[in-house]
Amino acid sequence: MVEMNGSSKQVMNNQPTADLEKVVRTFWEAQEKGDRAAAREVLSEELVWRVAGDHAAVARTYTGVDSFFDDLIGTLGKTFVPGSVRMQLRALYTDEGKSTVISHVHETAQARNGKKFDVEIITLMRIEDGIISTCEEFMDLHEVLRVFGG
């Protein structure tokens, strides 16, 4: 059973670890390159992406792939100097039985306000039918506030 936002859903999985991890790697590689089309290929149209927390504007639930790109990624795009984003995938941990991949990513970027963004990100991504259907993202929101303003 996988729980997201207080709801639970039984997930049946026939995907091996390598396939699940390939989806997540593809997503993070596309994000670093700013390749929205490639990232979108591994995201569900009904994506539910939650940035955990409550004291930063980015900390909320983004429902639908368009909201994810327009509201979350679009905000980042306006904040960071183009081409400055670096995402180092440090680790993947996979639970085949729950179709869930936990990723640890180190993200850095140069903000247009002159500040350097440097944050560790942990995500719990559920993969269904070869695409990411839900994600719970955890990061240091104090770093977000420091760079983005409050």
C-alpha positions in Angstrom: 0.0 0.0 0.0 1.3 3.4 -1.0 0.1 6.5 0.8 0.0 10.0 -0.7 -1.7 13.0 0.8 -3.7 10.8 3.2 -5.1 8.5 0.6 -3.9 4.9 0.0 -3.8 2.9 -3.1 -2.8 -0.7 -3.7 0.0 -0.8 -6.3 0.7 -4.0 -8.1 4.0 -4.1 -9.9 5.6 -6.3 -12.5 8.4 -3.9 -13.3 12.0 -4.9 -12.4 14.2 -2.5 -10.4 16.2 -1.5 -13.5 13.1 -0.4 -15.4 11.8 1.6 -12.4 15.1 3.3 -11.9 15.5 4.1 -15.6 12.3 6.1 -15.5 13.6 8.2 -12.6 17.1 8.6 -14.1 15.5 9.8 -17.4 13.4 12.3 -15.4 16.4 13.8 -13.5 18.6 13.9 -16.6 15.9 15.7 -18.6 15.4 18.2 -15.7 19.1 19.1 -15.6 19.1 19.7 -19.3 15.9 21.7 -19.2 14.4 19.2 -21.6 10.7 19.5 -20.8 9.6 17.2 -23.6 11.8 14.3 -22.4 10.8 14.9 -18.7 7.1 15.0 -19.8 7.4 11.6 -21.5 8.0 9.9 -18.1 5.3 11.8 -16.2 1.6 11.0 -16.0 -0.8 13.6 -17.3 -2.6 13.2 -13.9 0.7 13.6 -12.0 0.4 14.5 -8.3 3.6 16.2 -7.2 3.9 17.4 -3.6 6.7 19.5 -2.2 6.5 18.9 1.5 6.4 21.8 3.9 4.3 24.8 4.6 6.5 27.9 5.0 7.6 28.4 1.3 5.5 29.2 -1.7 6.8 26.2 -3.6 5.7 23.8 -0.8 2.3 22.6 -2.0 0.7 19.9 -4.2 0.8 20.3 -7.9 -2.0 18.4 -9.6 -1.5 17.5 -13.3 1.6 17.6 -15.4 0.8 21.1 -16.6 0.7 22.5 -13.1 4.0 20.8 -12.3 5.7 22.4 -15.3 3.9 25.8 -15.3 3.8 26.5 -11.5 6.8 24.7 -10.0 9.3 24.3 -12.8 8.3 27.7 -14.4 9.0 29.4 -11.1 12.4 27.9 -10.9 13.1 28.8 -14.5 12.4 32.5 -13.8 14.6 32.4 -10.7 17.7 30.6 -12.1 20.3 31.8 -14.7 19.7 29.6 -17.8 22.1 26.8 -18.1 23.3 27.0 -14.5 21.3 24.2 -13.0 23.2 21.1 -12.1 21.6 17.9 -10.7 23.8 15.2 -9.3 21.9 11.9 -8.8 23.6 10.6 -5.7 21.5 7.5 -5.0 18.4 5.5 -5.9 16.6 3.0 -3.6 13.9 0.9 -5.1 11.0 -1.0 -3.6 9.8 -3.2 -6.6 6.7 -4.4 -4.6 5.4 -0.9 -4.2 6.7 0.5 -7.6 8.5 3.2 -5.6 11.9 4.7 -6.2 13.5 7.0 -3.7 16.0 9.3 -5.2 18.7 11.5 -3.6 19.7 14.5 -5.8 22.1 17.3 -5.1 20.9 20.4 -7.0 22.9 23.6 -7.5 22.1 26.7 -9.6 22.9 30.3 -9.9 20.0 32.6 -9.1 19.4 35.8 -11.1 19.7 37.7 -7.8 23.4 36.6 -7.5 22.8 33.9 -4.9 23.9 30.3 -5.3 21.2 27.7 -4.8 22.5 24.5 -3.2 20.1 21.9 -1.9 19.8 18.2 -1.2 16.5 16.7 -2.5 14.9 13.4 -1.6 11.9 12.2 -3.6 9.6 9.2 -3.3 8.3 8.5 -6.8 5.6 5.9 -7.6 5.9 4.4 -11.1 2.8 3.0 -12.8 2.8 1.7 -16.4 6.3 3.0 -16.9 5.7 6.6 -15.9 5.8 8.6 -12.7 2.3 9.0 -11.3 3.1 10.6 -7.9 6.0 12.2 -6.1 6.6 13.4 -2.6 9.6 15.8 -2.6 11.6 16.8 0.5 14.2 19.6 0.5 15.6 22.3 2.8 12.9 25.0 2.5 15.2 27.4 4.4 17.6 27.3 1.4 14.6 27.9 -0.9 13.6 31.0 1.1 17.2 32.2 1.3 17.5 32.2 -2.5 13.9 32.9 -3.6 13.0 35.3 -0.8 10.1 34.9 1.4 
